[in-house]
């Protein structure tokens, strides 16, 4: 399968070379190339749960990078200056829907982003903050990880028939089990179980604002309500501040959690450990990362939007906090592939930084 994948990617690179050489009209071929990437990602090997794992499948290298850089002017609104920002802006062009991306090197503090201060739907990426709020309560002695709480299971109801979707208590699990389900499998019932314990969405918003100062974060609804009433607003063309965050704010939240600013060492390990075992989003951030890269992350999906946030670790030990929010693009496969391409671009850009700095020394 790996050999077949490399072969198929090679054919895509050849098509990109034709674009650069002017043999094919750029606008039409750019769409065709993305469709081919979607096909490759959709057929990539699907294994079991990784634990901050090294990515197994190889990804395109120099020829792909050259094609991507050459295609940038055709996509539009590409700034001059920093090469990594130029590449990200090309991939995050908003002609088919809004895309926001931010990244931060946790060692050097170097940050990049495109539309990093615009609000995007958090979807299930909010579960990072929900779990952090619960763990802060553990640190304060309000709860223990061995305490048992029920899953909160939705009761069928019509869209918008109530301000809050009705739920009922389900199976009781330990808090640690609820956290594991919420972050590794994006389990909505487990997440709403934790939300009920901490005091609901407003309690999470309050904790984030008071402890991190990130007022761009806003959680308004529990997951059951969010899912039931999904689809009323098209996030590709409308900015809805409810249940939203900016990519820059998410990266700062991730950085602070990683650096232990708001949680104890043991609670930090619980959160980061669960993110490292995430099994969702196989076609997103980790899909095109090369062998040797490790990732701990959390995905999000709602109507016409897909996201992936978390940490990418390079083989030389560089840790990157990354947040990617994509809307529109024609469908879920296209949103997934755009996330994968952006993640690989960020990875390569920061690796190039490290190589240049090493050469200077």
Secondary structure, DSSP 8 states (H G I E B T S, - for coil): -HHHHHHHHHHHHHHHHHHHHTSS-HHHHHHHHHHHHHHHHHTS---S--SS-B--S----HHHHHHHHHHHHHH----SS-HHHHHHHHHT--TTS-EEEEEEETTT--EEEESTTSEEE-GGGGHHHHHHHHHHHHHTTS--TT-EEEEEEE----TTSSSS--EEEEEEEEHHHHHHHHHHS--HHHHHHHHHHHTSHHHHHHHHHHHH--TT-B--S-HHHHHHTTTSS-TTT----TTEEEHHHHHHHHHHHHTTSSS-HHHHHHHHHHHHT--S-TTTTTTT--TT-EEEEEEEEETTEEEEEEEEE-TTS-EEEEEEEEE-TTSHHHHHHHHHHHHHHHHHHHHHHHHHHHHH-
